[in-house]
Amino acid sequence: MNRRSIAFVASLALLAGCGTDQRSPSAAVDRPASPSAVSPPVDMLGTWTDPAGQGFIALGARQIVVAIDGTPRLVALPVENAIEPGMSAGKIGLAGGSALFIARGMTIVQGLPVDHLDVEVVGVNGASVRRRLLSESGLRMASRMVQPPVVAPSVAVIPVDRHAIFISAVPPSQRPAAEVLVTRAQAGAERAELATVFGEGQRQRYVRILAMVMSIRTSQAGLSTASFAEADRMRMDSESFAVAWRAWMAARG
């Protein structure tokens, strides 16, 4: 299994909360209480991979997987979120004593903007490894959107419809939201207004996804693999929508 496949499976496992303790109540009494998990910032959830093939980090709402060359593999609860709301840098502490120091930015891949995380993984012994990791969904979107060059005859150039490109680039589930943004843009909306509408829509989508995951985890009927897969699909759709939106805004100038 290649690294991208491993990263995708890890991302699904995070939403599913794999590794939940199934010990008997008596066993729990004999052990110290586990630290309480916290959720990383919702806009950092997802799989972040090294384009050079040196590993990945998958950030989930309840678990974090670290599989970076040069540092021990980790599957741990996030127990500290020291990233202030609205900030793009800070610390995520992990159960067991390891920590991730993160700064978010953007990298141009084949002419398109892709989110990246500059991550320093600090182990319990103080050893650290630094990597620049790119959004897995952003890399997939960039690979789909870049088309091979076409040699055209000497005829009139047809203007590129950037609105149509934007709508066609988003997942089907997000096209109504994309069409609303295009309609506002064509009516003369400023960049700040478009950013506000987009940001509020993304916030509501992530809230629904997290609520869905927590509802499945606490359901009396037990865990549903299909439901977790649907939640992960919704998350990936939201990430792909964000990549397409940034490319559309960049094309507006």
C-alpha positions, -999 to 999 in steps of 0.1 A, spaced: 0 0 0 15 34 -10 18 63 13 -13 81 -1 -34 51 5 -21 48 40 -29 85 45 -65 81 33 -71 51 55 -57 70 85 -79 100 78 -110 77 78 -98 61 110 -96 95 127 -132 103 120 -143 68 131 -124 71 163 -105 38 158 -88 26 189 -116 34 213 -110 16 246 -133 -14 250 -120 -26 284 -144 -37 311 -154 -12 338 -133 -31 364 -102 -27 343 -109 10 340 -110 14 378 -75 -1 381 -59 25 357 -54 62 360 -79 84 342 -69 92 306 -64 128 296 -93 146 280 -91 150 242 -95 184 226 -103 191 190 -77 208 167 -89 238 147 -115 226 122 -98 242 92 -67 221 99 -85 188 100 -75 164 72 -44 147 58 -12 166 52 15 149 32 51 154 23 53 158 -15 88 142 -14 72 110 0 87 113 35 54 107 54 22 124 64 2 137 94 -35 131 97 -54 155 120 -87 143 132 -113 157 156 -103 130 182 -71 115 171 -39 124 154 -16 101 133 20 111 128 39 90 102 69 112 94 103 98 84 128 105 112 104 104 141 85 75 158 51 67 145 23 81 167 -14 76 171 -24 99 199 -52 120 214 -48 158 210 -49 170 246 -39 207 241 -50 231 214 -28 262 219 -39 278 185 -60 309 191 -92 313 170 -83 330 138 -46 324 141 -26 303 117 2 291 140 5 275 174 10 242 193 -10 210 195 -1 188 225 -5 151 223 -12 125 249 21 109 260 41 142 259 48 148 222 38 180 205 32 195 171 43 231 164 23 243 134 24 273 110 -1 274 81 7 289 47 1 284 10 23 268 -17 18 272 -55 16 238 -71 15 238 -109 2 274 -108 -26 267 -83 -26 277 -45 -25 247 -22 -26 249 17 5 237 35 15 232 72 51 238 84 52 213 112 78 206 138 72 173 156 88 173 191 91 140 208 90 133 246 128 131 246 131 166 230 142 154 196 124 172 167 118 168 130 106 196 107 86 191 75 65 211 51 33 191 45 7 199 18 -30 194 19 -38 160 4 -71 172 -9 -54 203 -24 -29 182 -42 -57 160 -57 -76 191 -68 -44 206 -84 -38 174 -103 -74 174 -116 -75 211 -126 -42 213 -145 -47 203 -181 -20 195 -207 -12 224 -231 -31 224 -264 -17 239 -296 -44 260 -311 -47 273 -347 -43 310 -353 -79 320 -346 -97 344 -323 -90 335 -286 -122 326 -267 -122 343 -232 -119 319 -203 -151 318 -182 -135 316 -147 -169 313 -131 -177 282 -151 -143 267 -142 -149 274 -105 -184 258 -105 -171 227 -125 -141 223 -101 -162 220 -69 -177 187 -58 -214 182 -68 -226 186 -32 -210 221 -31 -221 234 -65 -252 253 -51 -230 272 -27 -205 279 -56 -234 292 -78 -245 316 -50 -209 330 -48 -208 334 -86 -242 352 -86 -230 376 -60 -197 382 -78 -216 389 -111 -238 414 -92 -207 434 -81 -200 419 -47 -166 429 -33 -139 404 -23 -146 410 14 -183 401 10 -175 370 -10 -150 359 17 -175 364 44 -202 344 26 -177 316 19 -163 315 54 -197 313 71 -207 285 48 -176 266 55 -180 271 93 -216 257 91 -205 227 70 -177 218 95 -201 222 124 -225 198 108 -197 173 101 -185 174 137 -220 171 150 -226 141 127 -194 124 139 -202 129 176 -238 117 171 -225 85 155 -199 79 182 -226 82 210 -254 63 192 -270 34 211 -272 15 178 -234 13 176 -209 26 151 -218 27 114 -190 23 89 -211 38 62 -221 68 83 -184 75 91 -175 72 54 -203 97 46 -189 121 72 -154 118 57 -168 124 22 -184 156 34 -151 167 50 -132 160 17 -159 179 -3 -155 209 20 -117 209 16 -119 205 -22 -145 234 -23 -120 256 -3 -92 248 -28 -114 257 -58 -126 289 -41 -91 301 -35 -81 295 -71 -113 314 -83 -105 343 -60 -69 344 -72 -81 345 -109 -103 375 -100 -71 395 -93 
